[in-house]
């Protein structure tokens, strides 16, 4: 392999992909299904006889009932081959029952175990027991392998205690003693199922019975310890092997390496590799790939590439897993171009990329916003004979929806069926989310209905999205209907769903219903969190039920939740609105006492309340204190003071504070400019100052409200400064981005000296640009 392939440099390079090599894809015919013995009519039999002759000879189906002719040369191997071709466990059982009645039938363990395995796949444990008893009655030897089938079947359905109980059953009822193979098998499935207490119990039983462990036993136990991040005991377990005359193998060392990697200790994994070399333990690609994975997991991609290059000098030849690991690691780090270079190298080495190669690349490109490149990879994927799965399509669909390309995403989703795939809940959720973001809630609801009609059950995320959007436009009845539907369909309702509904009800002043939902959470066993309480407390405060809000805060504390700045801000805002400055100040004091430092927003709320109560000087001093504490006051803190100063005709002080905000605080916002312009127009100061301020506003992208501008226009007309007025009107139209026809309309009136009409038209056009509010009931 050329060394340049694994250069440690991560610089971006252009990439090209090689054309498809002229070779047969081994997966091309993987979808062909084996022929089954089924009940059929004579006509069907005649049509299929030629195809089945080679597979089923000497069997044939003669009627609509499962009657099979068995020639004199019928063997157990022939019967086993037929059973293995069946996909339906019931059919397997019927075939066995029919065959057992034939005179040439010979019972074998392999035949019975095949039937047991089929029944185990679907969890028919009672019928498995029946077959086991029949097996014993037929005189067939019941072996350890038979009980391994039972253990596998129990584990498939998470019946781990029953799996452990097989040991006692096989000995007491059948006289079969559990050997080392069975113990190892049982230990391994228990470790994979994360049933570590049972692992300890079974291992203890193994020791008590005097069953001597082998290397596999130790490897399984080491894996169990590594799963629980007990690396030191795992290493001690490896050392114990020597006492049994056993030598650690590659599996032992790589399990420990993986244990270190899972703990984020790549250096420990490398030290274990050194011990492996010192022990003269042969290594294979498994060892190298584990360490490459470790480097990639920690984002040490240059070291991963360098390590591959280093190991190549020692005879290592990268395999498919090597390439996939590198591609995945690079993609997780956002290095799509470098991942594509590895993909190119993979093709050059003759490996066919699979779903585990392509999916990370597509995901990485989507995350970086390169959706077109991702679609090209999808095309290449299908060209190479690697069929995308639902995850592939969901990644692309989700990205398209986030980029507001919902129509393309919908078309791609509808294309799933032509690829033999069905859209899953993630597919529908992505589309519904995209439609909601684009404001197409009606279509989203239609898709929601289609989702259910296609048999795809919505999850809590689906419902919560729709409930949130319905609440945002005031359609609360439909939102509540969806909550009831969740209950009817057995869909889990989590705290996010309830919080969304409570927020929607509070914002629409339906506070009593919000309280009912709040109470329902406790009945349904859904724990209320800080957001739940804050939302309802805020709703109560805005409905002037502040005493109940305070009681709710006490309840919140009793439930172990600590109020945060948002909790206090709701109460603070209420007292400021009501002009109760003393209680507002007490809230700020309580925040400090409870270890919550009031921020600029909290102080801004208090400053606003002080100004409304006419205590401008106190508000001004508080503003100064903010600066002394190192806080940067926001416009929300400055604006109330500036407005109050203008109202008291203290124009110079107001303007000085405005200039101070520009230099020392956050930049003035649209409200700041509106307050200052109105103050200059109403304050009776120099008219030139107001004229200049219009230009200043325009430089920042703001234009004045017409109600204030009309006062300035009257002043200019009174002073016969029509030229200045026309220049200002022109400036305002440019800042507000009037269309050519709108400009012509206004300027047309000015040319014929119809200034009032020009100003009226200007006012209407400006008002039409102000964002309106929609209320839904």
C-alpha positions, 0 to 999 in steps of 0.5 A: 500500500502506498505510504501516502494513503495514511499520511498523518497530515489532515490537510484538505485535498481534492479527491476522486473516486475510482470507477466500479471494478468489474466484479460480482458483488457477493451481496447481490443474491443475498435476498434469495430465499430457500424453498419451504415445505408448504401445504399445496395443491396437486397443481401447485406441486406440479408447477414446483416439482422440478425446482424442488426435486433437487432440494427436497428429493426424495420428499414431495407434497401430494395434497393440501395436507402435509403428507410426505412420502419417505423412500427406503433410503430416507436418512436423518440428514435429509430430514435435517436439511428439510427442517433447516429450509423452513422459516416458520417454526410451526411448519418445522414442528409439523414436519417433525410430527409427520416424519416421526410417524414414518417407519424409517424415522430415526430420532437424532439430537440434531433434528430435535434441536433444530425444531427447538431452536425454531420454537425458541426464536418466537418464545414458545417455551411451553412447546419447547418443553413438550418437544424436549419430553418427546425427545427423551421418550423417543430414546434420543440422547439429550446432550449439552447442546440441547440445553444450550438452545434453551439458554439462547432462547431464554436470553433472546427474551431477557429471561436471564434467571430462567437461563441460569435455571437450565443448569439445575433442570438438565441435571435433575431431570435429565442427568446431564452434567453441565460441562465447561462449554455450557458454563462458558456459553452461559457466562458469555451471554450473561456478560453480554446481557449486562447481568453481572451479579448472575455472572458472579453467581454462575462463576461461583457455581462453576468453581464449586463444582470443580469445573476447570476454567480455560482461556475462554472462561478467563476472557469472559470474566475479564470482559465482565470486569472491563464492562464495569470499568474494573481494570485493575481486577481484570488485570489481576484476573489475567495474572491468575491464568498462569496459576492454572497453567494457562497463557493469555491469548490475543483475545485476553489482551485486546479485551483489556485494551478495549477496557482501557479505551472505554475508560478514555485511557489510551495510554493504558491500552498501549501499555497493554499492547507492549505487554502483549509483545513482551509475552510473545503473544501473536497479534492479528488485525484484531489488535491493530484495529482495536488500537486504531479505534481507540485513537479515533475515539479520542480524536487523535486522528493523526496518531491513528493514521501514523499508527497504521503506517507504522504497523504496515511496516511490521506486516499489517495489511489494513482490512475493511474494518480498518478503513471503516474505523478510520472513515468513522473517526474522521467523520466524527471529527468533521473531516469529511474530505479526509474521510473521502480520501480514505474511502478512495484508498479503500476502493484502490485496495479492492474493498467494497465499502458497506453501509458502515462506510457510507453512512458516517460520510453522508452524516458528516457531509450533512452536518457541515451543510454539504447536502449536495455532496452527500447526495452524490455519495448516496448515488455512488453507494447505490452504484457500488451495489450497497443499498442504503438503509433507513438511517441513510435516508433519515440523515438526508431527510432530517438535514433537508428539513433543517435547511427548509428543503421540505419538498425535496425531503418529502420526495426522498421519503416517498422514494423509500418504498421503491428501495424496499424500505419503509419510513420509520418514526424518525423519517416522519418526525424529521418531515413533521419537524421541517413542516412545522418550522416552515409554518406548514402545520396543516400539512404536518397534521396531514402527514401525522395522519398518514403516518398512523394510517401506514402503521407507524406509531408516533412517539412522544417526540412526534406528539410534543412537536405538534402540541408545541406548534398548536399551542404557539398558534393558540389551537389549544383544543387540538393540542389537548386532544393530542394529549388524550390521544397519547394516553389512549395509544399508550404513548409515554407522556414525558415532562417536555410534553406537559411543559409545552402544554402548560406554557401554551395554556399560560400564554393564552391566559388559560391558567386554570387549565394549566393548573389542571395539567400541572396536577395531572402530572403527579397523577400520571407519575411524571416528575415536574422539573424546574421548567414546569414550576417556572412556567406556571409561576410566571403564568400566575404572576401575569394573571396577578395571582402572585400569592399563589405563585409564592406558594408554588415556589415554596412547594417547589423547594419542598420537592427539592428543586432550587429556584433559579433567576427565572423563578425570581424574575417572574415575581420581580416583574410582577411587583415592578408592574404593580409599582410595589418597589419594596417587594421587588427590592426584597426579591432581589435581596432574596436572590442574593441570600439564596446564592443567585446573583441577580444579573443585568436582566434582573436589575433591568427589570427593577430599574424599569419598575423604579422608573414607572414608580417615578423614582428616577434618581434611585433607578439612575443610581442602581444603573451606576451600581451595575457598572461598578459591579462589572456588569454591562447593562443592557438596553433594557436597563438604560431605556427606562431611565432615558425615557423617564429623563426625556419625560421630565424635559431633562434632554441633555441628561437623557442624551448623555446616558444614551451616548454612555450606553453606546460606549460602555453598555450593549449597543442601543436597540430599536427601542432605544432609538425610538425613545431618543427620537421621540424625546428629541421631537417632543422636548422642544430642543434644537430641531437640528439635533432631531434632524441629525439623529434621523441620519444617525438612525439610518446609519444603524439601519433604523427608521423612525416611527411615523408618529414622531417623524410627523412632529418633526415634519410639522416643525420643519414646515413651520420653519420653512425647511421643506428641502430638509424635510424632503431629504429626510423623507428620502433617507427614511424611504431608503432605510425602510427599503421602499420599492420604486413604485412606493418612492414614486408615489411619495415623491410625486405628491412632493413634486406637486406640493401636496406635502400632507398627502406625501406624509400620509402616504409615507405614514401608511407605508411605514405602518405597513412595515411594522411587525403585527401581532396575531392573536388566536382564540 
